[in-house]
């Protein structure tokens, strides 16, 4: 398949009916004004959330709303102003959604701080605002420096190297650090960082560049089996390398979630680029086989499965590394019920890691099922904007990169929220934009920058009708 | 590529659909199950967000929740601790509760059906939910008198208003301080609880309703009532006056408390047997009338009936399927007869109330936080064991027992007191259980009382109901009469 626009790419799509008239071409100014309007609205919601947390948990409101709420507001409005100059045609929904998720996350992190009596620089919420500043600044740098996403295609193999280095960093002595059993951290001075979060972006760039150039050989030839064309043995190299990478992450870094994330990303991108369902069959089969073997061999993987399947069993619950956290999260969600306890009124702090891996359970408790649906809908909307870029894109590299980046967010949401709600075994991943943690924020804001850049390029094309 | 993108979009959509479904399942369908899981600390904390209603006696709290600064918001306190411990029970942090705290929990915690709208209203308006107050029927003066009179004996006192069934006093000893179980340190609560549990005096058991003892001679009220009303005998009916009654089909014998015959003469009337509390004639009467009239009368007085006052009362037992030897013993409250102090108080209460037994009850009124009455006490008749003629006959017998019989230590100057003692044997060699039950004034009864002193009152087998229990009852009766 060659580079095609949206109209020609879907031969089965109905031709536009002449009677409907020409859709209005949106003026860039209007896109940015819509974005500004949404951002102001989002900042008000974020500030309101902080005030509600204070009233709920403290019984009064003070000036914290300015340090926490206004800090983020200044940052995102700054980003908006920059977009007016460097990416005027960028999608107007991506930034407000990311800002809202980030802001609600800060409010909830602040709520747990109150429960744990943390304030000043001890406060995780303050550090989260600082990390947001770092992340948004980096996002700005990305969108200013990369004026055209096609530039990234040149750095396909550099991206691969960067990803490899980032993944290996935690294994190094001195700076590498093991937290809660997973060796995925590096530690420099006061700061901890999870390089794997940023590596997923480098991997998405690498996959997009690599697959665009190699997909013919990966898709054209092969043997038919069970009605599906399977690739030749010699073309199995890339997927086997990725599988080996995932398995070593499971074995050496003890991080199931990240392994699933990288492998899922690769499988989806190779499927989209080649159009071969056989890659999905192969990928899913390989990963399941790996997971089953890991479950037999590795104690921690086996524990995760037991915790998942038999969470409420009191032996499993009481065991070291047992289902205590999972079950406490369920209790929290149940406590929230349909409408939640209200911000600051629940007990999310009972659950371990209520600010990071379990922020979704904390939000579900205080905002209820209604809030949970709203958050899921926001993620879905964010991801759909990313997919939209891929549907409308003109170049295959950009389209692949768009789907890859959006899909990492989708898959990460599924892995972490699915883990909390017992759809899949629990693995330690962060809820994008919301969970406390600098690496996750930096990575996801860079994804925002890349998606904004992609959407701007798409709309700048002469045939812009989207 | 667009076809693949569409498919991936559908996959992403399905992934999120799964999340929508899974969170709905947990937060809606499983929410109640998860909330009731005993490991769910949130449910416990939530119960402390409610300002639990007070338990009141004459308008004054004997249990109340006061605001604290710790994470539980409220601390349960019992201003008079041990005095009311048998009635209030305790309320702990997740380690259970007892007595009124347990049986009235729905109202106290504000979760009863009648408080649902109020509860909802408070949630919506952002006020802290509040529980209802429970006003008890206890009289603080009578309660204090009973508590003081029982002193350090192991036992119980129950006082009832015969015309309504309202319980005026309820004491059980040894007592304990429920404040020690209300602290917010779980380990401390568990330690205190285990220590109380290990105490041989069983302070956590409310002996007035949950301790079963052989009723001894107090049961003669039942046997005499059965003989007069169910078997058609009069109190002048005479039986042979023996010093020793061989039990039919057994080597054992029955003797009277004094060891000799029951007064002089070759025969003895039911009246004399009752007043002097003789065992042999009562056993003879029992064998003569058979077990059915006695069983019917016992049932009508409340034996074998499940009662909630609102705490559940242990069921007193008059056995069935007796041979003559067992029947003889059961007629004077031995053998397999067992009764709670409340049951024995109910005997006096029925006699005092002209034969009508009113349902005993502890809760006078339940008021919502806005002081509207949710439920108020209505006197209810439980049964009518005696007709008015039998009732006044029994009343006269009991007056005579106090005036000139076996219950003289309950006499009060200027007031006619009716009473019956009991000195019940337990296992061979074990200390006696000492009883007194009665009411006053006999012509216009205001209070019926039952006193039990276990463990022989420290006197082994040498104490008697008249010696130990009657003076306690006297002080309780006086407390009511002097009001």
Interface residues (C-beta under 8 A of the other chain):
Chain A: X1 X4 X6 X9 X10 X268 X271 X272 X273 X275 X312 X314 X317 X327 X330 X331 X332 X333 X334 X335 X336 X337 X338 X346 X347 X350 X364 X368 X369 X372 X373 X376 X379 X380 X383 X384 X387 X390 X391 X396 X399 X403 X407 X410 X411 X413 X414 X417 X418 X421 X422 X423
Chain B: X1 X2 X3 X4 X5 X8 X9 X11 X12 X13 X15 X16 X18 X19 X20 X22 X23 X24 X25 X26 X27 X28 X30 X31 X32 X33 X34 X35 X37 X39 X40 X41 X42 X43 X45 X46
